[in-house]
Amino acid sequence: MSFDALFCFAMMWTIGGSIADDKTVNYRKSFNAFMKGISKAVKFPDQGECYDFIYEPKAKDWVSWETYIKAYQPLSEQMYQ
């Protein structure tokens, strides 16, 4: 499953990363449905879109991007313009 998931992750950002929403058709939502149904071996999480997750080879599972992003802590002693 690891190679299938890595391939799906690469395809998701290679093809799906360039897809933009249109006023009449939501292409990102259509691509998300396509990615979630493309492979029987790769199981995306049910909640959220496929873009919300990264495949973690060590855990052999999809992990939310939020686990890698630290909360923003502004520096209060510096001035911003």
GROMACS elastic network, one bead per residue, 0.5 to 0.9 nm:
[ bonds ]
;  ai    aj funct       b0    kb
    1     4     6  0.51668   500
    1     5     6  0.60483   500
    1     6     6  0.85489   500
    1    41     6  0.59786   500
    1    42     6  0.65406   500
    1    60     6  0.81029   500
    2     5     6  0.51839   500
    2     6     6  0.61348   500
    2     7     6  0.85523   500
    2    42     6  0.85256   500
    2    55     6  0.86795   500
    2    57     6  0.65470   500
    2    60     6  0.65126   500
    2    61     6  0.86641   500
    3     6     6  0.50589   500
    3     7     6  0.60365   500
    3     8     6  0.85312   500
    4     7     6  0.51108   500
    4     8     6  0.61651   500
    4     9     6  0.86127   500
    4    39     6  0.82076   500
    4    41     6  0.70163   500
    4    42     6  0.64633   500
    5     8     6  0.50172   500
    5     9     6  0.60874   500
    5    10     6  0.85818   500
    5    41     6  0.80197   500
    5    42     6  0.56330   500
    5    43     6  0.83502   500
    5    55     6  0.67772   500
    5    57     6  0.87743   500
    5    60     6  0.87506   500
    5    61     6  0.86908   500
    5    62     6  0.87252   500
    6     9     6  0.50116   500
    6    10     6  0.61596   500
    6    11     6  0.85437   500
    6    55     6  0.67462   500
    6    56     6  0.88575   500
    6    57     6  0.81081   500
    7    10     6  0.51167   500
    7    11     6  0.60724   500
    7    12     6  0.83839   500
    8    11     6  0.50351   500
    8    12     6  0.58136   500
    8    13     6  0.86667   500
    8    35     6  0.75732   500
    8    38     6  0.86970   500
    8    39     6  0.86123   500
    8    42     6  0.78818   500
    9    12     6  0.50222   500
    9    13     6  0.64886   500
    9    14     6  0.85449   500
    9    50     6  0.87755   500
    9    51     6  0.89921   500
    9    53     6  0.89417   500
    9    54     6  0.71765   500
    9    55     6  0.68022   500
   10    13     6  0.55008   500
   10    14     6  0.59364   500
   10    15     6  0.84609   500
   11    15     6  0.57369   500
   11    16     6  0.71932   500
   11    17     6  0.89439   500
   11    35     6  0.89869   500
   12    15     6  0.57872   500
   12    17     6  0.67998   500
   12    31     6  0.86152   500
   12    32     6  0.86671   500
   12    35     6  0.72202   500
   12    50     6  0.78535   500
   12    51     6  0.76260   500
   13    16     6  0.51465   500
   13    18     6  0.77717   500
   13    51     6  0.80660   500
   14    17     6  0.58113   500
   14    18     6  0.73039   500
   15    18     6  0.59706   500
   15    19     6  0.71746   500
   16    19     6  0.52747   500
   16    20     6  0.86791   500
   16    28     6  0.72748   500
   16    31     6  0.67381   500
   16    32     6  0.83012   500
   16    51     6  0.86057   500
   17    20     6  0.82155   500
   17    28     6  0.89309   500
   17    51     6  0.86634   500
   19    27     6  0.66247   500
   19    28     6  0.62245   500
   19    31     6  0.83142   500
   20    26     6  0.79933   500
   20    27     6  0.65864   500
   20    28     6  0.66132   500
   21    24     6  0.83894   500
   21    25     6  0.67889   500
   21    26     6  0.50706   500
   21    27     6  0.55597   500
   21    28     6  0.62671   500
   21    29     6  0.86697   500
   22    25     6  0.52191   500
   22    26     6  0.59023   500
   22    27     6  0.70887   500
   23    26     6  0.74989   500
   25    28     6  0.88853   500
   25    29     6  0.88938   500
   25    30     6  0.87343   500
   26    29     6  0.55287   500
   26    30     6  0.65898   500
   26    31     6  0.88802   500
   27    31     6  0.60536   500
   27    32     6  0.84498   500
   28    31     6  0.50524   500
   28    32     6  0.60109   500
   28    33     6  0.86497   500
   29    33     6  0.63151   500
   29    34     6  0.86329   500
   29    49     6  0.79914   500
   30    33     6  0.51948   500
   30    34     6  0.62415   500
   30    35     6  0.87237   500
   31    35     6  0.60955   500
   31    36     6  0.85651   500
   32    35     6  0.51553   500
   32    36     6  0.61947   500
   32    37     6  0.86520   500
   32    49     6  0.61508   500
   32    50     6  0.58633   500
   32    51     6  0.77959   500
   33    36     6  0.52072   500
   33    37     6  0.62514   500
   33    38     6  0.85259   500
   33    49     6  0.85137   500
   33    50     6  0.85846   500
   34    37     6  0.52868   500
   34    38     6  0.58630   500
   35    38     6  0.51747   500
   35    39     6  0.78191   500
   35    44     6  0.85052   500
   35    50     6  0.71933   500
   36    39     6  0.74229   500
   36    42     6  0.81317   500
   36    43     6  0.71646   500
   36    44     6  0.60339   500
   36    45     6  0.86937   500
   36    46     6  0.88071   500
   36    49     6  0.87145   500
   36    50     6  0.71411   500
   37    40     6  0.74310   500
   37    42     6  0.88563   500
   37    43     6  0.86116   500
   37    44     6  0.89710   500
   38    42     6  0.81598   500
   39    42     6  0.54795   500
   39    43     6  0.76812   500
   40    43     6  0.70186   500
   43    46     6  0.86256   500
   43    61     6  0.88164   500
   43    62     6  0.85202   500
   44    47     6  0.87359   500
   44    49     6  0.86961   500
   44    50     6  0.67721   500
   44    53     6  0.84035   500
   44    61     6  0.87335   500
   44    62     6  0.68406   500
   45    48     6  0.73618   500
   45    49     6  0.82874   500
   45    50     6  0.78439   500
   45    53     6  0.83253   500
   45    62     6  0.71079   500
   45    63     6  0.88843   500
   46    49     6  0.81048   500
   47    50     6  0.89860   500
   48    51     6  0.80505   500
   48    52     6  0.63068   500
   48    53     6  0.84387   500
   49    52     6  0.55088   500
   49    53     6  0.77427   500
   50    53     6  0.59257   500
   50    54     6  0.84745   500
   51    54     6  0.78201   500
   51    65     6  0.88924   500
   52    63     6  0.84573   500
   52    64     6  0.59464   500
   52    65     6  0.61416   500
   52    66     6  0.84593   500
   53    62     6  0.58626   500
   53    63     6  0.53206   500
   53    65     6  0.54986   500
   53    66     6  0.86370   500
   54    61     6  0.85362   500
   54    62     6  0.55733   500
   54    63     6  0.53789   500
   54    64     6  0.62623   500
   54    65     6  0.62544   500
   55    59     6  0.85055   500
   55    60     6  0.72093   500
   55    61     6  0.59211   500
   55    63     6  0.61369   500
   55    64     6  0.87395   500
   56    59     6  0.55218   500
   56    60     6  0.56779   500
   56    61     6  0.56729   500
   56    62     6  0.59973   500
   56    63     6  0.64226   500
   57    61     6  0.69667   500
   57    62     6  0.87252   500
   58    61     6  0.81007   500
   59    62     6  0.81680   500
   59    63     6  0.86896   500
   63    66     6  0.83878   500
   63    67     6  0.73652   500
   64    67     6  0.59030   500
   64    68     6  0.79490   500
   65    68     6  0.56056   500
   65    69     6  0.66877   500
   66    69     6  0.51144   500
   66    70     6  0.76854   500
   67    70     6  0.77674   500
   69    72     6  0.88038   500
   70    73     6  0.86873   500
   73    76     6  0.88344   500
   74    77     6  0.89841   500
   74    78     6  0.87769   500
   75    78     6  0.58542   500
   75    79     6  0.84988   500
   76    79     6  0.76180   500
